[in-house]
Amino acid sequence: MPIRSAPCAWTVEEFKKWVDVNGDGRISKAELRQAIRRRGCWFATVRAGRAVRRADRDHNGYVDDAELENLVAFAREHLGMNISAR
């Protein structure tokens, strides 16, 4: 399967669609790990675990819409992703 590259800059909605592979409206650690791998980053499992732990405020193991801004902030700061509000 070819590696799907990430765009250089995207909106929050584009980021969510790119990460939420199964389309259930919430982002799991596994989905985030796959997205980080598709981007070509190393240590995807560790990075995904840290991101979900930091973003998941209700500790249900998923990042939902209410917690998405926390994940976006993590992605900007620790993964070098350029995500704009629009």
N, C-alpha and C positions, 0 to 999 in steps of 0.2 A: 504494500500500500504506500503510495507516495506521501511524503511529509507535506502537510498543509502549512504553509508559512503564515505568520501573523502580519497584519498590516503595521506600518510604522506608527500610525496614529489612528485612534478610533474613539467612538463615543462610548458611554457607559452601556447603552443598549447593545451596541455591536460587540463589546467585550462580553456581555452576558450571553448573547447568542453563541459566540465562539466557544465559550467555556461550557455552557449548559448543553451538552451533547444530546441527552435524551429528551430535552424540552419539557421537563416537569416543573420548571420554574424555580428550582433550587439547585445549588451547586454543591456537589459532594467532593470529598477529598480525592476520590478516584478521577472524577472529571477534571478537577483542577490539575492533578498530576499529569494527565494526558495532555492538557493544554500547555503546560510548562514544557513537557517533552517535545511537543510539536514546535514550540518556539526555539528549541535547541539548547535549552538551559540544562546544566548539570544539577545533580542532586534533587531531581524533581520530587521524589517522595518526601524528602525532608522539608523542602520549600512548601509543598502543598500542605503538609501537616501543620507547619507553623502558621501558614496563611489562614487555614480554617480555624485553628485554635484562637487566633487573634480576632478574626471576624465574627465567629459564631458566639453571639452574646447569650443566647438561650441554651447553649450546650446540647443541641439536638444532633450535632454531627453534620449539619448542612448550613450553607449560607443562603438565606432566602432574601426576598426583596428588601426587607427592613434592615438587613445586615450588609447589603451589597456595597454600600459606601465604605464600610470598614475594609472589605476585600479590595476595593479599588484603591484605597489609600495604601494598603500593603503592597499591591502590585506596582504602584507608582514608586514607592520608596525602596522596596527590596528586590523587585524584579525588573526595574528599569523600563516599565511599560508607559507609553504616552497615551493617557486616557483623559479625554476632555468631558466636561459636563454635558455638552450638547451632542 
